Amino acid sequence: MKQYFALVFIFLSVFIPRADAQTLDTLIDVGGYKLHFSIIPGKGIPVLFEAGGGDDASAWNGIIRPIAEITHTTLITYDRIGFGKSGLDSNQHGIVKMIDGLETGLHKLGYWGNIMLVAHSQGAIYAQVFAFRHPDLVKATVMIDGTTPCFYESQRLTATQHSIDETKDKWKKSRPGMYYQSADFSANINIARNSPFPASVPVTDLVSDYPPFNDSNDILDWKRCHREFSNGAPNRLGITAFACHHYIFREAPLLVISVISKMYADASHGKETVEILQRLADYELAGINDIRKRDNDYMHSENDLNSWGYQFFSKGEIEKALSVFKLNILLNPSSWNVYDSYGEALMRNGDKKEATRMYQKSVALNPKNENGKNILEELSEQAQDFTQYKREFFIRGRDTLRYRILYPEDYKIEKSYPLLVFLHGGGERGNDNEAQLIHGAGLFLRDSLRKQFPAIVIFPQCPSDSLWTTTPPKITNAPYVVDTTAAYYLALDAQPITTPERLVKLLMDSLADHNIADKKRIYIGGLSMGGLGTYSLLIHCPNYFAAAFSICGEANKALYIKKAAGVPIWIFHGEVDNVIPVQPDRDLYKALQKMGAKNVKYTEYPGVNHGSWNRVFAEPGLFPWLFSFKK
């Protein structure tokens, strides 16, 4: 994404700051507690800013000064009860009490009268209730990806409040405002639902291109509700902020500043309107020119080339990605990150030797590159003699499953052993019966692990044109998605099984039937696409496995809870995974906890993207936990 954040400072080179535009910070007693207001005095209709749910007045710092310089009006930001510098009265919380306190504060400050509102996120419901109470005073409003009562219909509101209730207690002492706001969430939404925004008030409604959700239905409903709101009155204008996420005013400050200033100009009169629009035009010209300059600086920069390379990478166009990453190294030889990216592409292409050299260079330039260190360790393990994994074929009818099998040291044919099957990710599909060993195979060759947990380990390989499961639900940006239709969710008892998944199950059956594998100690695990396959096998065969683990996968939550909640499982995910988002695994874990499922663990790695398996393989407790279960 292009960087626009510096636009908030453009005005410094365009305008000479007004001498009177000094910020006034003050605490106002509103009856039982004090509200903190931050005010830039000016002339004309004041503009009141309502911050989002977890934010205080400082959220607006990036755009408040340019708006003051353009409009010359009074700008008022404040901290809601318990946030920022504001006080707290535990008996006075909830949206009604909050609006009461705000009204008292505005009266005492001398700003009671005509006003314009600007609101972000959850602040929109506060603005809505305020406007409902005072439709004649509110002259204009700008909503910035605001929360709408429409979005929180009964079922979603109940689920959201339940999720909030599970975590809100941790804020009671450290962030009391957040605690009470969370506790009041459902009540606040329902009060706003019964306080419709007055049709007489002009509104510009900005909605993000990428709303703050992972679920595609949530995203569609968020946008639908904003469309319905914008279409609800002729004086409302809806604008989608292209390529922006929830904090539109941080990613596209020029857009937000322009919209607020234009709405203010429309609410003004005569000469004042003309002067505001002229200052706005000057600001926008400087901003457009600055964007062009920054685009030009960004073009062919290290970040631009890196982003371009990963676009090819995500599409599976590895040769193109390799060419771009290699060019980036030629142009930016002192950057550790370019070697890291090139190494990742080389790994995907199977060139481990060159990938090792690139990661070594990256770590040499940046000794704090933990990702590079982890991958070098993994590559070192992969350099071991994988011939210990015997090449095998499992054939049923016209179908063939290629797999590699590792027997315990001192294997005895008359003895049955625990069986662990590990399902690889989408990038390791093929028919070479080797690529599936890229991630994790070296781990099971460690002497300490083989001695402590003598087990049969199998790495099957999924063909390039297939999947472990046909239903990777709700994933929109993984390269191997084939079915995200709503029809699947309506057929909870009819999840189809792919040929590779069926063959894996038949292979396990064969080993168990011949007493090679211990039927009471069969385990399953996988990463990425293999995480999806792990969940799918657990759904299809919930009474088959002693325990399981899933790395950066995703399950059909409703079907998993219905079928497989009794299976011990350890779920792993990276916090910032941009291939298979973390939220569905969070939701699954919470749902399993809620229903009282036993032996369920969840580990989320802060700041870690899709490659969380490196952290998982370093977990000392994983295999002691896994092999402790027996059916």
MIBAKE-597269 format. One record per residue (C-alpha): x, z, y negated. Coordinates in pm, whole numbers, plus 50000, padded with zeros to 5 digits. Layout:
# residues N
+-------+-------+-------+
|     x |     z |     y |
+-------+-------+-------+
|     X |     Z |     Y |
...
+-------+-------+-------+
***
This chain:
# residues 631
+-------+-------+-------+
|     x |     z |     y |
+-------+-------+-------+
| 50000 | 50000 | 50000 |
| 50128 | 49912 | 49654 |
| 50224 | 50202 | 49431 |
| 50004 | 50241 | 49121 |
| 50055 | 50612 | 49055 |
| 50284 | 50560 | 48756 |
| 50001 | 50394 | 48564 |
| 49879 | 50732 | 48451 |
| 50176 | 50751 | 48216 |
| 50138 | 50406 | 48061 |
| 49957 | 50542 | 47760 |
| 50273 | 50715 | 47644 |
| 50422 | 50377 | 47561 |
| 50099 | 50244 | 47407 |
| 49953 | 50533 | 47211 |
| 50099 | 50791 | 46980 |
| 49949 | 51119 | 47107 |
| 49710 | 51283 | 46865 |
| 49842 | 51602 | 46712 |
| 49512 | 51780 | 46777 |
| 49498 | 51686 | 47144 |
| 49633 | 52017 | 47267 |
| 49497 | 52178 | 47581 |
| 49312 | 52507 | 47542 |
| 49311 | 52734 | 47849 |
| 49058 | 53015 | 47838 |
| 48873 | 53258 | 48064 |
| 48503 | 53308 | 47986 |
| 48300 | 53600 | 48117 |
| 47986 | 53446 | 48263 |
| 47839 | 53768 | 48398 |
| 48021 | 53953 | 48674 |
| 48322 | 53721 | 48687 |
| 48524 | 53489 | 48461 |
| 48543 | 53111 | 48475 |
| 48864 | 52937 | 48375 |
| 48819 | 52638 | 48144 |
| 49085 | 52389 | 48038 |
| 48978 | 52196 | 47728 |
| 49124 | 51912 | 47523 |
| 48926 | 51935 | 47196 |
| 48797 | 51621 | 47029 |
| 48494 | 51470 | 46859 |
| 48176 | 51328 | 47004 |
| 47994 | 51394 | 47330 |
| 48202 | 51624 | 47553 |
| 48294 | 51507 | 47902 |
| 48272 | 51765 | 48182 |
| 48477 | 51705 | 48499 |
| 48364 | 51840 | 48837 |
| 48648 | 51851 | 49093 |
| 48610 | 51796 | 49467 |
| 48534 | 52066 | 49722 |
| 48881 | 52210 | 49777 |
| 49024 | 52132 | 49433 |
| 49045 | 52309 | 49101 |
| 49077 | 52172 | 48746 |
| 49436 | 52062 | 48804 |
| 49309 | 51776 | 49023 |
| 49237 | 51582 | 48703 |
| 49581 | 51626 | 48546 |
| 49691 | 51272 | 48626 |
| 49417 | 51097 | 48427 |
| 49291 | 51346 | 48167 |
| 49542 | 51263 | 47890 |
| 49489 | 50885 | 47889 |
| 49112 | 50941 | 47869 |
| 49163 | 51177 | 47574 |
| 49377 | 50917 | 47396 |
| 49120 | 50642 | 47451 |
| 48797 | 50832 | 47380 |
| 48917 | 51096 | 47127 |
| 48642 | 51319 | 47264 |
| 48640 | 51672 | 47407 |
| 48734 | 51684 | 47774 |
| 48641 | 51992 | 47978 |
| 48776 | 52077 | 48321 |
| 48719 | 52408 | 48493 |
| 48783 | 52603 | 48812 |
| 48474 | 52689 | 49013 |
| 48422 | 53050 | 49122 |
| 48712 | 53173 | 49333 |
| 48926 | 52863 | 49269 |
| 49235 | 52830 | 49050 |
| 49238 | 53092 | 48775 |
| 48866 | 53173 | 48794 |
| 48744 | 53510 | 48913 |
| 48514 | 53592 | 49200 |
| 48196 | 53787 | 49247 |
| 48106 | 53785 | 49616 |
| 47741 | 53835 | 49523 |
| 47733 | 53526 | 49301 |
| 47819 | 53219 | 49502 |
| 47630 | 52908 | 49604 |
| 47548 | 52607 | 49392 |
| 47264 | 52766 | 49192 |
| 47473 | 53067 | 49084 |
| 47764 | 52834 | 49014 |
| 47558 | 52615 | 48781 |
| 47420 | 52927 | 48614 |
| 47775 | 53044 | 48542 |
| 47879 | 52700 | 48416 |
| 47584 | 52686 | 48176 |
| 47669 | 53032 | 48043 |
| 48032 | 52929 | 47993 |
| 47940 | 52610 | 47805 |
| 47703 | 52808 | 47580 |
| 47974 | 53064 | 47497 |
| 48230 | 52789 | 47431 |
| 47995 | 52616 | 47189 |
| 47964 | 52299 | 47395 |
| 47601 | 52329 | 47493 |
| 47420 | 52005 | 47416 |
| 47465 | 51638 | 47498 |
| 47729 | 51587 | 47766 |
| 47879 | 51328 | 48003 |
| 47964 | 51416 | 48364 |
| 48251 | 51298 | 48586 |
| 48250 | 51419 | 48946 |
| 48460 | 51366 | 49257 |
| 48367 | 51425 | 49621 |
| 48172 | 51749 | 49668 |
| 48171 | 51796 | 49292 |
| 47904 | 51524 | 49287 |
| 47636 | 51758 | 49422 |
| 47714 | 52008 | 49142 |
| 47685 | 51727 | 48890 |
| 47357 | 51619 | 49052 |
| 47199 | 51964 | 49028 |
| 47321 | 52003 | 48668 |
| 47173 | 51662 | 48574 |
| 46846 | 51748 | 48754 |
| 46818 | 52062 | 48541 |
| 46911 | 51890 | 48215 |
| 46820 | 51518 | 48230 |
| 46783 | 51498 | 47851 |
| 47133 | 51637 | 47787 |
| 47330 | 51426 | 48037 |
| 47402 | 51095 | 47863 |
| 47615 | 50928 | 48132 |
| 47780 | 51005 | 48467 |
| 48069 | 50868 | 48671 |
| 48072 | 50954 | 49040 |
| 48403 | 50909 | 49225 |
| 48343 | 50882 | 49601 |
| 48089 | 51156 | 49560 |
| 47915 | 51350 | 49836 |
| 47551 | 51242 | 49874 |
| 47269 | 51442 | 50036 |
| 47166 | 51114 | 50201 |
| 47486 | 51113 | 50409 |
| 47430 | 51465 | 50538 |
| 47110 | 51409 | 50731 |
| 46996 | 51699 | 50949 |
| 47203 | 51635 | 51262 |
| 47526 | 51555 | 51077 |
| 47480 | 51851 | 50843 |
| 47434 | 52090 | 51136 |
| 47743 | 51955 | 51312 |
| 47950 | 51970 | 50992 |
| 47847 | 52326 | 50916 |
| 47928 | 52430 | 51271 |
| 48274 | 52276 | 51240 |
| 48325 | 52449 | 50903 |
| 48213 | 52784 | 51043 |
| 48482 | 52766 | 51310 |
| 48759 | 52755 | 51048 |
| 48627 | 52914 | 50728 |
| 48733 | 53273 | 50810 |
| 49100 | 53186 | 50763 |
| 49028 | 53129 | 50393 |
| 48846 | 53455 | 50321 |
| 49153 | 53632 | 50182 |
| 49387 | 53350 | 50083 |
| 49126 | 53112 | 49932 |
| 48803 | 53303 | 49872 |
| 48646 | 53024 | 49669 |
| 48693 | 52788 | 49961 |
| 48550 | 53047 | 50199 |
| 48225 | 53095 | 50007 |
| 48190 | 52726 | 49926 |
| 48229 | 52648 | 50298 |
| 47980 | 52914 | 50399 |
| 47729 | 52774 | 50148 |
| 47785 | 52407 | 50238 |
| 47453 | 52339 | 50413 |
| 47253 | 52536 | 50157 |
| 47425 | 52351 | 49872 |
| 47351 | 52011 | 50027 |
| 46985 | 52097 | 50079 |
| 46948 | 52223 | 49722 |
| 47097 | 51895 | 49598 |
| 46862 | 51706 | 49832 |
| 46570 | 51875 | 49656 |
| 46721 | 51806 | 49313 |
| 46725 | 51425 | 49291 |
| 46951 | 51268 | 49034 |
| 46737 | 51168 | 48732 |
| 46673 | 50796 | 48711 |
| 46702 | 50810 | 48332 |
| 47077 | 50891 | 48337 |
| 47315 | 50591 | 48350 |
| 47563 | 50615 | 48641 |
| 47869 | 50425 | 48756 |
| 47924 | 50507 | 49121 |
| 48274 | 50442 | 49255 |
| 48301 | 50443 | 49634 |
| 48622 | 50422 | 49833 |
| 48702 | 50121 | 50047 |
| 48832 | 50366 | 50309 |
| 48602 | 50672 | 50314 |
| 48747 | 51002 | 50446 |
| 48632 | 50964 | 50807 |
| 48757 | 50825 | 51137 |
| 48418 | 50763 | 51294 |
| 48296 | 50410 | 51217 |
| 47935 | 50531 | 51198 |
| 48032 | 50793 | 50939 |
| 48210 | 50526 | 50733 |
| 47912 | 50291 | 50745 |
| 47666 | 50568 | 50655 |
| 47883 | 50688 | 50366 |
| 47886 | 50339 | 50215 |
| 47517 | 50282 | 50291 |
| 47416 | 50601 | 50110 |
| 47621 | 50501 | 49806 |
| 47453 | 50159 | 49803 |
| 47112 | 50321 | 49823 |
| 47199 | 50553 | 49536 |
| 47331 | 50269 | 49318 |
| 47022 | 50061 | 49390 |
| 46795 | 50355 | 49309 |
| 46773 | 50282 | 48935 |
| 46845 | 49977 | 48713 |
| 47097 | 50172 | 48500 |
| 47326 | 50247 | 48797 |
| 47630 | 50039 | 48888 |
| 47806 | 50064 | 49222 |
| 48173 | 49965 | 49250 |
| 48384 | 49965 | 49566 |
| 48743 | 50060 | 49485 |
| 48935 | 49801 | 49685 |
| 49198 | 49934 | 49928 |
| 49144 | 50291 | 49802 |
| 49093 | 50610 | 49996 |
| 48895 | 50920 | 49893 |
| 49110 | 51013 | 49590 |
| 49042 | 50690 | 49403 |
| 49165 | 50832 | 49072 |
| 49511 | 50884 | 49224 |
| 49541 | 50546 | 49393 |
| 49375 | 50341 | 49119 |
| 49396 | 50545 | 48798 |
| 49361 | 50237 | 48577 |
| 49024 | 50160 | 48736 |
| 48893 | 50517 | 48701 |
| 49021 | 50566 | 48347 |
| 48865 | 50233 | 48246 |
| 48528 | 50316 | 48404 |
| 48510 | 50661 | 48243 |
| 48614 | 50528 | 47902 |
| 48369 | 50237 | 47923 |
| 48082 | 50469 | 48018 |
| 48173 | 50698 | 47731 |
| 48184 | 50403 | 47488 |
| 47837 | 50293 | 47605 |
| 47706 | 50645 | 47539 |
| 47853 | 50641 | 47187 |
| 47728 | 50454 | 46880 |
| 47837 | 50213 | 46609 |
| 48195 | 50214 | 46484 |
| 48299 | 50479 | 46734 |
| 48202 | 50250 | 47024 |
| 48404 | 49959 | 46883 |
| 48713 | 50175 | 46829 |
| 48695 | 50320 | 47180 |
| 48662 | 49976 | 47335 |
| 48960 | 49850 | 47133 |
| 49179 | 50138 | 47250 |
| 49056 | 50081 | 47606 |
| 49144 | 49711 | 47584 |
| 49497 | 49797 | 47464 |
| 49535 | 50044 | 47750 |
| 49411 | 49796 | 48010 |
| 49641 | 49521 | 47885 |
| 49939 | 49750 | 47919 |
| 49815 | 49860 | 48260 |
| 49765 | 49507 | 48391 |
| 50112 | 49412 | 48274 |
| 50257 | 49721 | 48436 |
| 50083 | 49640 | 48766 |
| 50233 | 49291 | 48752 |
| 50576 | 49440 | 48690 |
| 50542 | 49684 | 48975 |
| 50411 | 49413 | 49207 |
| 50712 | 49204 | 49116 |
| 50946 | 49498 | 49179 |
| 50773 | 49574 | 49509 |
| 50778 | 49215 | 49631 |
| 51056 | 49167 | 49887 |
| 51164 | 49529 | 49840 |
| 51261 | 49745 | 50136 |
| 50912 | 49896 | 50155 |
| 50745 | 49556 | 50124 |
| 50951 | 49406 | 50406 |
| 50901 | 49715 | 50621 |
| 50526 | 49697 | 50570 |
| 50527 | 49325 | 50649 |
| 50724 | 49385 | 50967 |
| 50479 | 49649 | 51087 |
| 50188 | 49415 | 51021 |
| 50339 | 49172 | 51271 |
| 50424 | 49465 | 51498 |
| 50064 | 49590 | 51506 |
| 49942 | 49239 | 51596 |
| 50184 | 49214 | 51886 |
| 50389 | 48942 | 51713 |
| 50717 | 49106 | 51807 |
| 50951 | 48813 | 51738 |
| 50823 | 48784 | 51382 |
| 50851 | 49161 | 51337 |
| 51210 | 49153 | 51464 |
| 51299 | 48878 | 51216 |
| 51155 | 49069 | 50920 |
| 51317 | 49401 | 51019 |
| 51652 | 49227 | 51070 |
| 51625 | 49068 | 50725 |
| 51554 | 49412 | 50581 |
| 51879 | 49540 | 50730 |
| 52072 | 49254 | 50575 |
| 51923 | 49325 | 50234 |
| 51925 | 49707 | 50255 |
| 52218 | 49805 | 50479 |
| 52246 | 50159 | 50338 |
| 51888 | 50262 | 50422 |
| 51846 | 50471 | 50738 |
| 51479 | 50376 | 50762 |
| 51538 | 50003 | 50808 |
| 51750 | 50070 | 51116 |
| 51483 | 50307 | 51248 |
| 51212 | 50041 | 51213 |
| 51427 | 49766 | 51366 |
| 51510 | 49998 | 51655 |
| 51140 | 50057 | 51721 |
| 51074 | 49682 | 51740 |
| 51374 | 49632 | 51967 |
| 51240 | 49903 | 52196 |
| 50906 | 49723 | 52216 |
| 51094 | 49402 | 52297 |
| 51286 | 49571 | 52577 |
| 51632 | 49550 | 52415 |
| 51731 | 49912 | 52473 |
| 52102 | 49856 | 52416 |
| 52059 | 49716 | 52067 |
| 51782 | 49968 | 51993 |
| 52022 | 50249 | 52078 |
| 52277 | 50108 | 51835 |
| 52016 | 50086 | 51557 |
| 51896 | 50443 | 51608 |
| 52253 | 50568 | 51614 |
| 52312 | 50396 | 51280 |
| 51990 | 50543 | 51140 |
| 52080 | 50899 | 51243 |
| 52433 | 50855 | 51109 |
| 52290 | 50763 | 50767 |
| 52027 | 51040 | 50784 |
| 52118 | 51332 | 51013 |
| 51770 | 51478 | 50947 |
| 51598 | 51183 | 51116 |
| 51438 | 51383 | 51398 |
| 51242 | 51083 | 51523 |
| 51565 | 50889 | 51570 |
| 51726 | 51181 | 51752 |
| 51430 | 51217 | 51987 |
| 51429 | 50847 | 52070 |
| 51805 | 50845 | 52132 |
| 51756 | 51130 | 52375 |
| 51477 | 50936 | 52543 |
| 51694 | 50622 | 52558 |
| 51972 | 50828 | 52709 |
| 51736 | 50944 | 52980 |
| 51620 | 50588 | 53039 |
| 51983 | 50486 | 53092 |
| 51969 | 50688 | 53410 |
| 51944 | 50518 | 53746 |
| 51580 | 50419 | 53762 |
| 51638 | 50272 | 54105 |
| 51536 | 50615 | 54230 |
| 51187 | 50501 | 54137 |
| 51109 | 50271 | 54428 |
| 50933 | 49942 | 54349 |
| 50604 | 49915 | 54534 |
| 50287 | 49706 | 54545 |
| 49938 | 49825 | 54629 |
| 49708 | 49541 | 54738 |
| 49335 | 49549 | 54789 |
| 49172 | 49214 | 54853 |
| 49288 | 48977 | 54581 |
| 49396 | 49256 | 54347 |
| 49750 | 49394 | 54317 |
| 49878 | 49706 | 54143 |
| 50250 | 49725 | 54074 |
| 50391 | 50074 | 54062 |
| 50710 | 50277 | 54078 |
| 50723 | 50592 | 54287 |
| 50968 | 50882 | 54275 |
| 50984 | 51107 | 54579 |
| 51106 | 51468 | 54563 |
| 51466 | 51543 | 54649 |
| 51500 | 51628 | 55019 |
| 51166 | 51459 | 55080 |
| 51016 | 51541 | 55421 |
| 50773 | 51291 | 55565 |
| 50575 | 51553 | 55752 |
| 50502 | 51750 | 55433 |
| 50233 | 51691 | 55170 |
| 50346 | 51711 | 54805 |
| 50181 | 51748 | 54466 |
| 50110 | 51405 | 54314 |
| 50144 | 51326 | 53943 |
| 50032 | 50985 | 53814 |
| 50139 | 50888 | 53463 |
| 49961 | 50605 | 53277 |
| 50167 | 50414 | 53022 |
| 50057 | 50280 | 52681 |
| 49942 | 49935 | 52575 |
| 50290 | 49813 | 52485 |
| 50423 | 49857 | 52838 |
| 50171 | 49634 | 53017 |
| 50306 | 49343 | 53218 |
| 50410 | 49241 | 53567 |
| 50782 | 49325 | 53570 |
| 50718 | 49664 | 53734 |
| 50972 | 49813 | 53494 |
| 50836 | 49839 | 53139 |
| 50608 | 50127 | 53237 |
| 50917 | 50346 | 53281 |
| 51014 | 50323 | 52911 |
| 50842 | 50648 | 52813 |
| 50871 | 50957 | 53030 |
| 51032 | 50831 | 53349 |
| 51369 | 50982 | 53261 |
| 51204 | 51320 | 53221 |
| 51113 | 51339 | 53589 |
| 51470 | 51258 | 53693 |
| 51600 | 51582 | 53543 |
| 51748 | 51801 | 53814 |
| 51589 | 52117 | 53675 |
| 51239 | 51968 | 53681 |
| 51277 | 51815 | 54027 |
| 51401 | 52142 | 54171 |
| 51136 | 52358 | 54004 |
| 50845 | 52126 | 54072 |
| 50909 | 51900 | 54372 |
| 50637 | 51639 | 54343 |
| 50566 | 51272 | 54398 |
| 50557 | 51092 | 54062 |
| 50395 | 50750 | 54020 |
| 50416 | 50514 | 53723 |
| 50165 | 50232 | 53782 |
| 50174 | 49921 | 53561 |
| 49866 | 49769 | 53402 |
| 49870 | 49387 | 53376 |
| 49906 | 49232 | 53030 |
| 49553 | 49094 | 53034 |
| 49382 | 49420 | 53128 |
| 49337 | 49785 | 53034 |
| 49323 | 50121 | 53203 |
| 48970 | 50152 | 53064 |
| 48731 | 49904 | 52907 |
| 48602 | 50157 | 52657 |
| 48855 | 50279 | 52401 |
| 48575 | 50416 | 52179 |
| 48578 | 50400 | 51799 |
| 48938 | 50282 | 51768 |
| 48951 | 50001 | 51515 |
| 49320 | 49928 | 51462 |
| 49479 | 49955 | 51805 |
| 49587 | 49613 | 51937 |
| 49419 | 49657 | 52276 |
| 49062 | 49736 | 52175 |
| 48796 | 49530 | 52350 |
| 48472 | 49723 | 52324 |
| 48358 | 49935 | 52032 |
| 47990 | 49843 | 52046 |
| 47714 | 50097 | 52013 |
| 47566 | 49978 | 52342 |
| 47835 | 50162 | 52533 |
| 47734 | 50496 | 52388 |
| 47377 | 50446 | 52502 |
| 47489 | 50403 | 52863 |
| 47664 | 50733 | 52917 |
| 47620 | 50725 | 53292 |
| 47740 | 50370 | 53333 |
| 48096 | 50365 | 53204 |
| 48253 | 50059 | 53369 |
| 48576 | 50090 | 53562 |
| 48852 | 49834 | 53524 |
| 49038 | 49682 | 53816 |
| 49367 | 49863 | 53728 |
| 49185 | 50197 | 53705 |
| 49008 | 50134 | 54037 |
| 49338 | 50044 | 54205 |
| 49506 | 50360 | 54073 |
| 49227 | 50568 | 54224 |
| 49249 | 50382 | 54558 |
| 49628 | 50429 | 54562 |
| 49588 | 50804 | 54513 |
| 49321 | 50808 | 54787 |
| 49556 | 50630 | 55025 |
| 49838 | 50878 | 54965 |
| 49601 | 51173 | 55005 |
| 49432 | 51032 | 55317 |
| 49771 | 50994 | 55484 |
| 49867 | 51351 | 55387 |
| 50153 | 51223 | 55174 |
| 49989 | 51378 | 54868 |
| 49832 | 51723 | 54867 |
| 49461 | 51666 | 54797 |
| 49438 | 51998 | 54616 |
| 49728 | 51921 | 54381 |
| 49669 | 51579 | 54223 |
| 49744 | 51551 | 53850 |
| 49694 | 51279 | 53590 |
| 49846 | 51220 | 53246 |
| 49907 | 50937 | 53005 |
| 49992 | 50832 | 52653 |
| 49811 | 50610 | 52403 |
| 49617 | 50356 | 52612 |
| 49718 | 50574 | 52907 |
| 49557 | 50870 | 52730 |
| 49234 | 50672 | 52720 |
| 49281 | 50592 | 53090 |
| 49340 | 50959 | 53168 |
| 49012 | 51056 | 53006 |
| 48834 | 50771 | 53187 |
| 48963 | 50875 | 53531 |
| 48861 | 51234 | 53462 |
| 48512 | 51113 | 53370 |
| 48485 | 50901 | 53684 |
| 48645 | 51156 | 53920 |
| 48608 | 51503 | 53765 |
| 48638 | 51688 | 54097 |
| 48947 | 51496 | 54206 |
| 49218 | 51635 | 53978 |
| 49370 | 51981 | 53965 |
| 49471 | 51940 | 53598 |
| 49554 | 51674 | 53339 |
| 49720 | 51607 | 53005 |
| 49648 | 51341 | 52745 |
| 49885 | 51225 | 52470 |
| 49744 | 51051 | 52158 |
| 49438 | 50929 | 52345 |
| 49065 | 50936 | 52282 |
| 48768 | 51013 | 52504 |
| 48401 | 50935 | 52485 |
| 48322 | 51291 | 52381 |
| 47961 | 51301 | 52496 |
| 48038 | 51162 | 52839 |
| 48353 | 51371 | 52884 |
| 48169 | 51693 | 52806 |
| 47892 | 51596 | 53044 |
| 48119 | 51499 | 53333 |
| 48469 | 51646 | 53302 |
| 48455 | 51968 | 53099 |
| 48560 | 52172 | 53401 |
| 48898 | 52003 | 53447 |
| 49197 | 52196 | 53305 |
| 49348 | 51975 | 53034 |
| 49614 | 51994 | 52765 |
| 49544 | 51759 | 52476 |
| 49830 | 51643 | 52250 |
| 49814 | 51443 | 51928 |
| 50014 | 51371 | 51613 |
| 49853 | 51480 | 51286 |
| 49905 | 51147 | 51106 |
| 49856 | 50907 | 51398 |
| 49758 | 50572 | 51242 |
| 49700 | 50390 | 51571 |
| 49463 | 50627 | 51750 |
| 49340 | 50878 | 51489 |
| 49363 | 51248 | 51567 |
| 49009 | 51349 | 51469 |
| 48834 | 51251 | 51795 |
| 49074 | 51469 | 51995 |
| 49013 | 51754 | 51750 |
| 48639 | 51708 | 51792 |
| 48666 | 51699 | 52171 |
| 48866 | 52020 | 52178 |
| 48618 | 52196 | 51948 |
| 48327 | 52078 | 52160 |
| 48492 | 52204 | 52479 |
| 48562 | 52538 | 52313 |
| 48204 | 52563 | 52193 |
| 48065 | 52514 | 52543 |
| 48308 | 52774 | 52683 |
| 48522 | 52536 | 52888 |
| 48812 | 52718 | 53050 |
| 49177 | 52616 | 53070 |
| 49166 | 52375 | 52777 |
| 49468 | 52360 | 52544 |
| 49527 | 52160 | 52228 |
| 49853 | 52091 | 52045 |
| 49872 | 51893 | 51721 |
| 50211 | 51804 | 51574 |
| 50219 | 51823 | 51190 |
| 50348 | 51509 | 51019 |
| 50386 | 51320 | 51349 |
| 50251 | 50966 | 51384 |
| 50161 | 50782 | 51704 |
| 50486 | 50855 | 51890 |
| 50394 | 51215 | 51966 |
| 50501 | 51176 | 52330 |
| 50861 | 51254 | 52230 |
| 50745 | 51601 | 52124 |
| 50528 | 51642 | 52434 |
| 50813 | 51561 | 52671 |
| 51013 | 51835 | 52499 |
| 50740 | 52097 | 52556 |
| 50894 | 52358 | 52789 |
| 50555 | 52492 | 52893 |
| 50382 | 52167 | 52991 |
| 50478 | 52135 | 53356 |
| 50470 | 52507 | 53441 |
| 50115 | 52503 | 53302 |
| 50016 | 52177 | 53475 |
| 50147 | 52263 | 53820 |
| 50000 | 52613 | 53806 |
| 49657 | 52467 | 53887 |
| 49535 | 52395 | 54235 |
| 49188 | 52292 | 54348 |
+-------+-------+-------+
***
